[in-house]
Amino acid sequence: MGCIILMGIKHCGKSTQGKVVSEKLSVPFFDTDKVIEDEMGMSAREVYVQSGEEAFKAAEAHACASVAEKLKGAGSCTVRDAVIATGGGICNNSKAIDILHPLGKFVFLVAPEKVAADRIVREASISPEGKITNLPAYIAKKNPGSLDDVRALFHMFYEERVKIYSKLCDVCIRMDNVPKHVNAQRIIAAIKF
């Protein structure tokens, strides 16, 4: 089979679907953001905010290499089957993509824009001074002044990312508002190794 490598924007369901798909297929599950956290002692978001984009990309590539090494084993040419959930920005990290590409198929989980935007807004916090926090770094660095600004910034980002993911992926799966096991079954059915 090879690996099923899930990609897509934040809140599209990569980690949730990855766990369900791996359980259904009885294969290991890896989340590259979790690997970053285990290796760096801080979340992927914290690495990005504290150390910058290039340091984050290096940490992400290292996490992908760690996963690849675990799946290949010492000196082996064959890759164990697994499900890998990637971070939302992996589409802009060519080194990480190059590490994962030989392992299997990239599956783009397409979340409806409104669903993803609603999740981002729901997680946002507004300080007494009116500053919006707990946003993805790509939105936070634009300093939105309102939740409407957050949605507008996300819209531009969403359109750009959908184009990039669509070019990189082997398969696109729309994440419908159905029970997670239904979407997981659609992912499994769409992979043809």
N, C-alpha and C positions, 0 to 999 in steps of 0.2 A: 504494500500500500504506500509506504512512505509517510511523510508528515503532512498534516493539514495545518497550514500556517494562516491564522486568522488576522486580517488587517481591517482597518476602518477608523473612522473618527471616534473621539472619546464618547462614551456612552452608547455605542452601537451594539454592545453585547458580546464583545470578544471574550472576556473572562468568563462570563456566565455561560455562553454557548460552548466555550472551550471545555469547561468542566463537564457539561452534560454530554457533549460529543465524545470526550475521552472515556467517560463512564460507559456509554453505549458501546463503544468499540473495545473496551478493556485495554486501553493503552495509556501511557503516562501523559500528564498534562504539565505544560510549562507556561508561565506568564513572564515575559521578559521584564516587565516593570517590577515584578516581585524579585526576580533574579538581581536586578539593579539594587533594589532595597537590601537584599541579603548581602550583596557584595560591598555596597557603599555605606550601609548603616543609615541611609536616609531614603525617602521616597524619590521616585523619578522626578516629580515636580520640584522637590527641594533641591535635587542636584541641578536641575535646569535653572532655578531661580538663584541659587547661591553661587554656582560655578559658571553659568553661561551655556549657550547653545553648543559650542564646540566640545566642551567638557562632557556635556550630556550625551552628545552623539558618540563620543569615545566610550562612555560608560555603557551605552546601549549596544554598540558593536561588540564590546567585551562580553556583555551578557549573552548576546546571540552566539558568540564563539564558545562560551561556557556550555550553553545548551547543546550546540552542535557536537562538542567534544563528548558530552555525556551520551548522546545518541549514537555516535560512531564507535565509541569505545577505543581503547588503546590499540592503535595500529590497524584497526579494522576499516575495510572499504565499504561495508554495508551499513546502512542507517536503520536503527530501530524505528518502528512506527511510533508516532506520538502526535499530540495536538499542541500547537504553540500559539498562544495569544501574544500579539505584539503591541507595542505602545502606539498611540494614535499618530505620532509623527514619524514613524519608521519610513514612510514613503519618501521622506526627504533625507534619508540616511543611506546613501548608496553602499557604504561599506557594510552596514548591517544587512541590507537586502542581499548583497553578494554572498554573505556568509550563509544566510538561510536558503537562498534559492536552490542550491543543489539537494536540499533535504526533502523537498516535496512540492506541493501545490499551494499557491497563494489564493486565499478565498477572501474576497472583499465583502464584508457584511455591511450592506447599505441600509442605514437607519434613515427613516424619514426625517427631513430637516427639522420639522416642528418638534418631534419627539426628542431629538438630541438637544435642541435649543432649550426646551422646557426643563430637561434634566440639568443643564448647566445653570439656568436661572434658579432652579430650585435649590441647588447647592450653594449659590452665591450668598454672601453675607454683606450687609450694609452697616457700616460703623455709624455712631452718632454724628460724626462729621460728614456723613454722606459718601464716604469712600467705599467702593465695592471691592470686596476681597473674596478669596477662595474661588478664583476663576482660573481657567486654563491659562498658561503663560502667554500664549499667542493673543489672547484677548486682554489680559491684565496689562501687558506692555503698551497697549493703546490707551490706557486710562479712561475707560468708559465712564460717562457721567450719570448714566441711568441704565435701568434694565432694558429699556428700548434700544439704547446704544449697544448693549451687550448682544442683543438679538441681531442688530444690523451688522455688527462686526462678524458675528458668527455666520451670517448669511454669505458674506463675501468669502470667508474662509471655507465654508461648506462647498460652495460651487467650485472653488479652486481644487480642493482636496478630492472631490468626487472624480474630477478629470484625471488626476494623478493616479489614484487608486485603480481606476478603470483600466488605465494603460498597463499597470504593473501586475494585475491579478490574472489568474488562470480561470477563475469562476467568480461571478457576482451573485450574491444571494440577498434578496430584500428581506429585512427583518420586519416581519409583519407583527401586528399587535395580537399575537396568539400565545398560547402556553409555550414556555421555553423548549419543551421536548418536541413540539411540532416544528419549530424553526431548526432545532438540532437535527431532526430527521431529514429535513430538506437539505441541510448542509451535507449530510452523509450521502444522500441519494444523488447529489449533484457532482460529487467527486468520482471521477472515473479514472482510476490508475491503470 
